[in-house]
Amino acid sequence: MEVKKDNNQFELTISDTTFLLDPLKINNFRYPIILTNPNLNINKNTIFNSAGEYNIKEIYFWGFDNKKNISYLFSNKEVNLIYTVGDILEENLKKIKMLNKEIEVLFTINFFNENLFSFFKPKIIITNQNINLPKFKKENVNKIKINVKKVENLIYIF
């Protein structure tokens, strides 16, 4: 898995597939685009912006509508990852747990809620917030490439 920040957007690469996360402009159609603002209402082709179940190659992902944002669960043999920019409704937390008991990575942008950390108990946190958690080591990064199965208790801060 790899994450890098390019200008004001994040690129998430799982296996050999790269997703653009919340780009400011939708003019790069080389990669699938993940949007978390439900008011945009642009779910078509390779732009994902609504609740539902999707897959690209061997990566399965689900969007969960939380009224103010859409959270995503990405899953394949490499990683189970939550991407969110806001709180996740309790009913959606339960749905996510039913789909995947173990969430290795919690990826939050412009927000962090310790309740999500407590609920999912991830081994890795990726965020742009300066957070501290007991027993977690922090690293400031611009790009990360990690084998999720071999590391734990890390906070990567962009």
PyMOL CGO cylinders between C-alpha atoms (Angstrom):
from pymol import cmd
from pymol.cgo import CYLINDER

trace = [
    CYLINDER, 0.00, 0.00, 0.00, 1.19, 3.50, -0.79, 0.3, 1, 1, 1, 1, 1, 1,
    CYLINDER, 1.19, 3.50, -0.79, -0.14, 6.97, 0.04, 0.3, 1, 1, 1, 1, 1, 1,
    CYLINDER, -0.14, 6.97, 0.04, 1.23, 10.23, -1.22, 0.3, 1, 1, 1, 1, 1, 1,
    CYLINDER, 1.23, 10.23, -1.22, 0.10, 13.80, -1.15, 0.3, 1, 1, 1, 1, 1, 1,
    CYLINDER, 0.10, 13.80, -1.15, 0.21, 15.55, -4.49, 0.3, 1, 1, 1, 1, 1, 1,
    CYLINDER, 0.21, 15.55, -4.49, -0.70, 19.24, -4.29, 0.3, 1, 1, 1, 1, 1, 1,
    CYLINDER, -0.70, 19.24, -4.29, -3.99, 19.29, -2.35, 0.3, 1, 1, 1, 1, 1, 1,
    CYLINDER, -3.99, 19.29, -2.35, -5.07, 15.73, -3.02, 0.3, 1, 1, 1, 1, 1, 1,
    CYLINDER, -5.07, 15.73, -3.02, -4.08, 12.31, -1.79, 0.3, 1, 1, 1, 1, 1, 1,
    CYLINDER, -4.08, 12.31, -1.79, -3.26, 9.32, -3.93, 0.3, 1, 1, 1, 1, 1, 1,
    CYLINDER, -3.26, 9.32, -3.93, -3.98, 5.92, -2.40, 0.3, 1, 1, 1, 1, 1, 1,
    CYLINDER, -3.98, 5.92, -2.40, -2.42, 2.93, -4.15, 0.3, 1, 1, 1, 1, 1, 1,
    CYLINDER, -2.42, 2.93, -4.15, -3.56, -0.54, -3.21, 0.3, 1, 1, 1, 1, 1, 1,
    CYLINDER, -3.56, -0.54, -3.21, -1.96, -3.39, -5.16, 0.3, 1, 1, 1, 1, 1, 1,
    CYLINDER, -1.96, -3.39, -5.16, -1.56, -1.82, -8.60, 0.3, 1, 1, 1, 1, 1, 1,
    CYLINDER, -1.56, -1.82, -8.60, -4.59, 0.49, -8.49, 0.3, 1, 1, 1, 1, 1, 1,
    CYLINDER, -4.59, 0.49, -8.49, -4.35, 4.18, -7.59, 0.3, 1, 1, 1, 1, 1, 1,
    CYLINDER, -4.35, 4.18, -7.59, -7.32, 6.20, -6.34, 0.3, 1, 1, 1, 1, 1, 1,
    CYLINDER, -7.32, 6.20, -6.34, -7.45, 10.00, -6.13, 0.3, 1, 1, 1, 1, 1, 1,
    CYLINDER, -7.45, 10.00, -6.13, -9.04, 11.00, -2.85, 0.3, 1, 1, 1, 1, 1, 1,
    CYLINDER, -9.04, 11.00, -2.85, -11.12, 14.19, -2.87, 0.3, 1, 1, 1, 1, 1, 1,
    CYLINDER, -11.12, 14.19, -2.87, -9.24, 16.09, -5.59, 0.3, 1, 1, 1, 1, 1, 1,
    CYLINDER, -9.24, 16.09, -5.59, -10.03, 19.81, -5.76, 0.3, 1, 1, 1, 1, 1, 1,
    CYLINDER, -10.03, 19.81, -5.76, -10.53, 19.58, -9.53, 0.3, 1, 1, 1, 1, 1, 1,
    CYLINDER, -10.53, 19.58, -9.53, -11.86, 16.59, -11.41, 0.3, 1, 1, 1, 1, 1, 1,
    CYLINDER, -11.86, 16.59, -11.41, -9.76, 16.85, -14.53, 0.3, 1, 1, 1, 1, 1, 1,
    CYLINDER, -9.76, 16.85, -14.53, -7.49, 13.85, -14.17, 0.3, 1, 1, 1, 1, 1, 1,
    CYLINDER, -7.49, 13.85, -14.17, -9.27, 10.72, -15.30, 0.3, 1, 1, 1, 1, 1, 1,
    CYLINDER, -9.27, 10.72, -15.30, -6.21, 8.47, -15.24, 0.3, 1, 1, 1, 1, 1, 1,
    CYLINDER, -6.21, 8.47, -15.24, -7.27, 7.12, -11.86, 0.3, 1, 1, 1, 1, 1, 1,
    CYLINDER, -7.27, 7.12, -11.86, -10.59, 6.36, -10.16, 0.3, 1, 1, 1, 1, 1, 1,
    CYLINDER, -10.59, 6.36, -10.16, -11.77, 9.33, -8.10, 0.3, 1, 1, 1, 1, 1, 1,
    CYLINDER, -11.77, 9.33, -8.10, -13.20, 9.00, -4.59, 0.3, 1, 1, 1, 1, 1, 1,
    CYLINDER, -13.20, 9.00, -4.59, -15.34, 11.91, -3.36, 0.3, 1, 1, 1, 1, 1, 1,
    CYLINDER, -15.34, 11.91, -3.36, -16.70, 12.26, 0.17, 0.3, 1, 1, 1, 1, 1, 1,
    CYLINDER, -16.70, 12.26, 0.17, -19.05, 15.24, -0.28, 0.3, 1, 1, 1, 1, 1, 1,
    CYLINDER, -19.05, 15.24, -0.28, -22.55, 13.77, -0.79, 0.3, 1, 1, 1, 1, 1, 1,
    CYLINDER, -22.55, 13.77, -0.79, -23.85, 17.10, -2.16, 0.3, 1, 1, 1, 1, 1, 1,
    CYLINDER, -23.85, 17.10, -2.16, -21.70, 16.79, -5.30, 0.3, 1, 1, 1, 1, 1, 1,
    CYLINDER, -21.70, 16.79, -5.30, -23.86, 13.96, -6.67, 0.3, 1, 1, 1, 1, 1, 1,
    CYLINDER, -23.86, 13.96, -6.67, -21.36, 12.92, -9.40, 0.3, 1, 1, 1, 1, 1, 1,
    CYLINDER, -21.36, 12.92, -9.40, -21.36, 9.12, -9.29, 0.3, 1, 1, 1, 1, 1, 1,
    CYLINDER, -21.36, 9.12, -9.29, -20.46, 7.95, -12.82, 0.3, 1, 1, 1, 1, 1, 1,
    CYLINDER, -20.46, 7.95, -12.82, -17.80, 5.99, -14.70, 0.3, 1, 1, 1, 1, 1, 1,
    CYLINDER, -17.80, 5.99, -14.70, -14.73, 6.09, -12.47, 0.3, 1, 1, 1, 1, 1, 1,
    CYLINDER, -14.73, 6.09, -12.47, -15.99, 8.86, -10.17, 0.3, 1, 1, 1, 1, 1, 1,
    CYLINDER, -15.99, 8.86, -10.17, -17.39, 7.42, -6.94, 0.3, 1, 1, 1, 1, 1, 1,
    CYLINDER, -17.39, 7.42, -6.94, -19.56, 9.73, -4.84, 0.3, 1, 1, 1, 1, 1, 1,
    CYLINDER, -19.56, 9.73, -4.84, -22.35, 7.77, -3.25, 0.3, 1, 1, 1, 1, 1, 1,
    CYLINDER, -22.35, 7.77, -3.25, -23.17, 4.91, -0.96, 0.3, 1, 1, 1, 1, 1, 1,
    CYLINDER, -23.17, 4.91, -0.96, -22.85, 1.53, -2.62, 0.3, 1, 1, 1, 1, 1, 1,
    CYLINDER, -22.85, 1.53, -2.62, -20.69, -1.47, -3.31, 0.3, 1, 1, 1, 1, 1, 1,
    CYLINDER, -20.69, -1.47, -3.31, -17.97, -1.24, -5.97, 0.3, 1, 1, 1, 1, 1, 1,
    CYLINDER, -17.97, -1.24, -5.97, -14.91, -3.03, -7.22, 0.3, 1, 1, 1, 1, 1, 1,
    CYLINDER, -14.91, -3.03, -7.22, -11.96, -2.29, -9.46, 0.3, 1, 1, 1, 1, 1, 1,
    CYLINDER, -11.96, -2.29, -9.46, -9.83, -5.31, -10.28, 0.3, 1, 1, 1, 1, 1, 1,
    CYLINDER, -9.83, -5.31, -10.28, -9.41, -7.22, -7.00, 0.3, 1, 1, 1, 1, 1, 1,
    CYLINDER, -9.41, -7.22, -7.00, -10.13, -4.21, -4.79, 0.3, 1, 1, 1, 1, 1, 1,
    CYLINDER, -10.13, -4.21, -4.79, -13.62, -4.06, -3.30, 0.3, 1, 1, 1, 1, 1, 1,
    CYLINDER, -13.62, -4.06, -3.30, -14.89, -0.88, -1.74, 0.3, 1, 1, 1, 1, 1, 1,
    CYLINDER, -14.89, -0.88, -1.74, -18.07, 0.36, -0.17, 0.3, 1, 1, 1, 1, 1, 1,
    CYLINDER, -18.07, 0.36, -0.17, -19.36, 3.89, 0.29, 0.3, 1, 1, 1, 1, 1, 1,
    CYLINDER, -19.36, 3.89, 0.29, -21.38, 4.72, 3.42, 0.3, 1, 1, 1, 1, 1, 1,
    CYLINDER, -21.38, 4.72, 3.42, -23.55, 7.83, 3.53, 0.3, 1, 1, 1, 1, 1, 1,
    CYLINDER, -23.55, 7.83, 3.53, -23.18, 9.63, 6.86, 0.3, 1, 1, 1, 1, 1, 1,
    CYLINDER, -23.18, 9.63, 6.86, -25.40, 12.59, 5.83, 0.3, 1, 1, 1, 1, 1, 1,
    CYLINDER, -25.40, 12.59, 5.83, -22.52, 15.11, 5.97, 0.3, 1, 1, 1, 1, 1, 1,
    CYLINDER, -22.52, 15.11, 5.97, -19.91, 12.88, 4.31, 0.3, 1, 1, 1, 1, 1, 1,
    CYLINDER, -19.91, 12.88, 4.31, -19.39, 9.57, 2.59, 0.3, 1, 1, 1, 1, 1, 1,
    CYLINDER, -19.39, 9.57, 2.59, -16.93, 7.19, 4.22, 0.3, 1, 1, 1, 1, 1, 1,
    CYLINDER, -16.93, 7.19, 4.22, -15.29, 4.35, 2.31, 0.3, 1, 1, 1, 1, 1, 1,
    CYLINDER, -15.29, 4.35, 2.31, -14.10, 0.89, 3.24, 0.3, 1, 1, 1, 1, 1, 1,
    CYLINDER, -14.10, 0.89, 3.24, -11.42, -0.51, 0.90, 0.3, 1, 1, 1, 1, 1, 1,
    CYLINDER, -11.42, -0.51, 0.90, -10.64, -4.20, 1.09, 0.3, 1, 1, 1, 1, 1, 1,
    CYLINDER, -10.64, -4.20, 1.09, -8.48, -6.74, -0.68, 0.3, 1, 1, 1, 1, 1, 1,
    CYLINDER, -8.48, -6.74, -0.68, -5.93, -9.38, 0.30, 0.3, 1, 1, 1, 1, 1, 1,
    CYLINDER, -5.93, -9.38, 0.30, -3.41, -6.61, 1.11, 0.3, 1, 1, 1, 1, 1, 1,
    CYLINDER, -3.41, -6.61, 1.11, -5.39, -4.30, 3.40, 0.3, 1, 1, 1, 1, 1, 1,
    CYLINDER, -5.39, -4.30, 3.40, -8.69, -3.30, 4.99, 0.3, 1, 1, 1, 1, 1, 1,
    CYLINDER, -8.69, -3.30, 4.99, -8.78, 0.49, 5.13, 0.3, 1, 1, 1, 1, 1, 1,
    CYLINDER, -8.78, 0.49, 5.13, -11.35, 3.10, 6.18, 0.3, 1, 1, 1, 1, 1, 1,
    CYLINDER, -11.35, 3.10, 6.18, -11.16, 6.51, 4.50, 0.3, 1, 1, 1, 1, 1, 1,
    CYLINDER, -11.16, 6.51, 4.50, -13.24, 9.29, 6.04, 0.3, 1, 1, 1, 1, 1, 1,
    CYLINDER, -13.24, 9.29, 6.04, -13.34, 13.06, 6.42, 0.3, 1, 1, 1, 1, 1, 1,
    CYLINDER, -13.34, 13.06, 6.42, -15.94, 13.07, 9.21, 0.3, 1, 1, 1, 1, 1, 1,
    CYLINDER, -15.94, 13.07, 9.21, -17.79, 11.00, 11.75, 0.3, 1, 1, 1, 1, 1, 1,
    CYLINDER, -17.79, 11.00, 11.75, -19.35, 7.71, 10.72, 0.3, 1, 1, 1, 1, 1, 1,
    CYLINDER, -19.35, 7.71, 10.72, -22.94, 7.00, 11.75, 0.3, 1, 1, 1, 1, 1, 1,
    CYLINDER, -22.94, 7.00, 11.75, -23.35, 4.18, 14.25, 0.3, 1, 1, 1, 1, 1, 1,
    CYLINDER, -23.35, 4.18, 14.25, -25.43, 2.10, 11.81, 0.3, 1, 1, 1, 1, 1, 1,
    CYLINDER, -25.43, 2.10, 11.81, -22.61, 2.40, 9.26, 0.3, 1, 1, 1, 1, 1, 1,
    CYLINDER, -22.61, 2.40, 9.26, -20.01, 1.41, 11.85, 0.3, 1, 1, 1, 1, 1, 1,
    CYLINDER, -20.01, 1.41, 11.85, -21.96, -1.80, 12.39, 0.3, 1, 1, 1, 1, 1, 1,
    CYLINDER, -21.96, -1.80, 12.39, -22.20, -2.43, 8.63, 0.3, 1, 1, 1, 1, 1, 1,
    CYLINDER, -22.20, -2.43, 8.63, -18.45, -1.94, 8.24, 0.3, 1, 1, 1, 1, 1, 1,
    CYLINDER, -18.45, -1.94, 8.24, -17.74, -4.37, 11.11, 0.3, 1, 1, 1, 1, 1, 1,
    CYLINDER, -17.74, -4.37, 11.11, -20.03, -6.94, 9.47, 0.3, 1, 1, 1, 1, 1, 1,
    CYLINDER, -20.03, -6.94, 9.47, -18.07, -6.64, 6.21, 0.3, 1, 1, 1, 1, 1, 1,
    CYLINDER, -18.07, -6.64, 6.21, -14.62, -6.72, 7.84, 0.3, 1, 1, 1, 1, 1, 1,
    CYLINDER, -14.62, -6.72, 7.84, -13.97, -7.60, 11.44, 0.3, 1, 1, 1, 1, 1, 1,
    CYLINDER, -13.97, -7.60, 11.44, -10.40, -6.28, 11.27, 0.3, 1, 1, 1, 1, 1, 1,
    CYLINDER, -10.40, -6.28, 11.27, -9.56, -2.80, 9.97, 0.3, 1, 1, 1, 1, 1, 1,
    CYLINDER, -9.56, -2.80, 9.97, -5.81, -2.36, 9.72, 0.3, 1, 1, 1, 1, 1, 1,
    CYLINDER, -5.81, -2.36, 9.72, -5.74, 1.26, 8.54, 0.3, 1, 1, 1, 1, 1, 1,
    CYLINDER, -5.74, 1.26, 8.54, -7.80, 4.30, 9.53, 0.3, 1, 1, 1, 1, 1, 1,
    CYLINDER, -7.80, 4.30, 9.53, -7.25, 7.18, 7.06, 0.3, 1, 1, 1, 1, 1, 1,
    CYLINDER, -7.25, 7.18, 7.06, -8.80, 10.48, 8.20, 0.3, 1, 1, 1, 1, 1, 1,
    CYLINDER, -8.80, 10.48, 8.20, -8.44, 13.91, 6.63, 0.3, 1, 1, 1, 1, 1, 1,
    CYLINDER, -8.44, 13.91, 6.63, -9.18, 17.24, 8.37, 0.3, 1, 1, 1, 1, 1, 1,
    CYLINDER, -9.18, 17.24, 8.37, -10.69, 15.38, 11.29, 0.3, 1, 1, 1, 1, 1, 1,
    CYLINDER, -10.69, 15.38, 11.29, -9.90, 12.74, 13.90, 0.3, 1, 1, 1, 1, 1, 1,
    CYLINDER, -9.90, 12.74, 13.90, -12.26, 11.12, 16.35, 0.3, 1, 1, 1, 1, 1, 1,
    CYLINDER, -12.26, 11.12, 16.35, -10.82, 8.88, 19.02, 0.3, 1, 1, 1, 1, 1, 1,
    CYLINDER, -10.82, 8.88, 19.02, -14.11, 6.94, 19.10, 0.3, 1, 1, 1, 1, 1, 1,
    CYLINDER, -14.11, 6.94, 19.10, -13.40, 5.65, 15.57, 0.3, 1, 1, 1, 1, 1, 1,
    CYLINDER, -13.40, 5.65, 15.57, -9.96, 4.57, 16.74, 0.3, 1, 1, 1, 1, 1, 1,
    CYLINDER, -9.96, 4.57, 16.74, -11.48, 2.77, 19.74, 0.3, 1, 1, 1, 1, 1, 1,
    CYLINDER, -11.48, 2.77, 19.74, -14.15, 1.11, 17.59, 0.3, 1, 1, 1, 1, 1, 1,
    CYLINDER, -14.15, 1.11, 17.59, -11.88, -0.19, 14.81, 0.3, 1, 1, 1, 1, 1, 1,
    CYLINDER, -11.88, -0.19, 14.81, -8.58, -0.60, 16.73, 0.3, 1, 1, 1, 1, 1, 1,
    CYLINDER, -8.58, -0.60, 16.73, -6.44, -0.07, 13.60, 0.3, 1, 1, 1, 1, 1, 1,
    CYLINDER, -6.44, -0.07, 13.60, -2.72, -0.84, 13.52, 0.3, 1, 1, 1, 1, 1, 1,
    CYLINDER, -2.72, -0.84, 13.52, -1.99, 2.20, 11.35, 0.3, 1, 1, 1, 1, 1, 1,
    CYLINDER, -1.99, 2.20, 11.35, -3.47, 5.69, 11.26, 0.3, 1, 1, 1, 1, 1, 1,
    CYLINDER, -3.47, 5.69, 11.26, -2.96, 8.06, 8.34, 0.3, 1, 1, 1, 1, 1, 1,
    CYLINDER, -2.96, 8.06, 8.34, -4.02, 11.64, 8.92, 0.3, 1, 1, 1, 1, 1, 1,
    CYLINDER, -4.02, 11.64, 8.92, -3.18, 15.29, 8.42, 0.3, 1, 1, 1, 1, 1, 1,
    CYLINDER, -3.18, 15.29, 8.42, -3.95, 16.05, 12.08, 0.3, 1, 1, 1, 1, 1, 1,
    CYLINDER, -3.95, 16.05, 12.08, -1.29, 16.16, 14.78, 0.3, 1, 1, 1, 1, 1, 1,
    CYLINDER, -1.29, 16.16, 14.78, -2.62, 13.46, 17.09, 0.3, 1, 1, 1, 1, 1, 1,
    CYLINDER, -2.62, 13.46, 17.09, -1.13, 11.46, 19.94, 0.3, 1, 1, 1, 1, 1, 1,
    CYLINDER, -1.13, 11.46, 19.94, -2.20, 8.00, 20.99, 0.3, 1, 1, 1, 1, 1, 1,
    CYLINDER, -2.20, 8.00, 20.99, -0.70, 5.78, 23.69, 0.3, 1, 1, 1, 1, 1, 1,
    CYLINDER, -0.70, 5.78, 23.69, 1.69, 3.12, 22.33, 0.3, 1, 1, 1, 1, 1, 1,
    CYLINDER, 1.69, 3.12, 22.33, 1.68, 4.67, 18.83, 0.3, 1, 1, 1, 1, 1, 1,
    CYLINDER, 1.68, 4.67, 18.83, 4.78, 6.09, 17.19, 0.3, 1, 1, 1, 1, 1, 1,
    CYLINDER, 4.78, 6.09, 17.19, 4.36, 9.20, 14.99, 0.3, 1, 1, 1, 1, 1, 1,
    CYLINDER, 4.36, 9.20, 14.99, 6.07, 9.96, 11.71, 0.3, 1, 1, 1, 1, 1, 1,
    CYLINDER, 6.07, 9.96, 11.71, 5.70, 13.11, 9.62, 0.3, 1, 1, 1, 1, 1, 1,
    CYLINDER, 5.70, 13.11, 9.62, 5.64, 12.11, 5.95, 0.3, 1, 1, 1, 1, 1, 1,
    CYLINDER, 5.64, 12.11, 5.95, 4.86, 13.29, 2.41, 0.3, 1, 1, 1, 1, 1, 1,
    CYLINDER, 4.86, 13.29, 2.41, 4.73, 9.78, 1.03, 0.3, 1, 1, 1, 1, 1, 1,
    CYLINDER, 4.73, 9.78, 1.03, 4.51, 6.32, 2.56, 0.3, 1, 1, 1, 1, 1, 1,
    CYLINDER, 4.51, 6.32, 2.56, 4.91, 2.84, 1.19, 0.3, 1, 1, 1, 1, 1, 1,
    CYLINDER, 4.91, 2.84, 1.19, 4.13, 0.14, 3.71, 0.3, 1, 1, 1, 1, 1, 1,
    CYLINDER, 4.13, 0.14, 3.71, 3.44, -3.53, 4.04, 0.3, 1, 1, 1, 1, 1, 1,
    CYLINDER, 3.44, -3.53, 4.04, 0.44, -3.36, 6.34, 0.3, 1, 1, 1, 1, 1, 1,
    CYLINDER, 0.44, -3.36, 6.34, 0.94, -6.93, 7.53, 0.3, 1, 1, 1, 1, 1, 1,
    CYLINDER, 0.94, -6.93, 7.53, 4.42, -6.14, 8.89, 0.3, 1, 1, 1, 1, 1, 1,
    CYLINDER, 4.42, -6.14, 8.89, 3.92, -2.86, 10.77, 0.3, 1, 1, 1, 1, 1, 1,
    CYLINDER, 3.92, -2.86, 10.77, 1.70, -1.68, 13.57, 0.3, 1, 1, 1, 1, 1, 1,
    CYLINDER, 1.70, -1.68, 13.57, 1.14, 1.11, 16.07, 0.3, 1, 1, 1, 1, 1, 1,
    CYLINDER, 1.14, 1.11, 16.07, 2.12, 3.86, 13.64, 0.3, 1, 1, 1, 1, 1, 1,
    CYLINDER, 2.12, 3.86, 13.64, 0.59, 7.25, 12.97, 0.3, 1, 1, 1, 1, 1, 1,
    CYLINDER, 0.59, 7.25, 12.97, 1.59, 8.80, 9.66, 0.3, 1, 1, 1, 1, 1, 1,
    CYLINDER, 1.59, 8.80, 9.66, 0.98, 12.55, 9.60, 0.3, 1, 1, 1, 1, 1, 1,
    CYLINDER, 0.98, 12.55, 9.60, 0.91, 14.37, 6.26, 0.3, 1, 1, 1, 1, 1, 1,
]
cmd.load_cgo(trace, "trace")
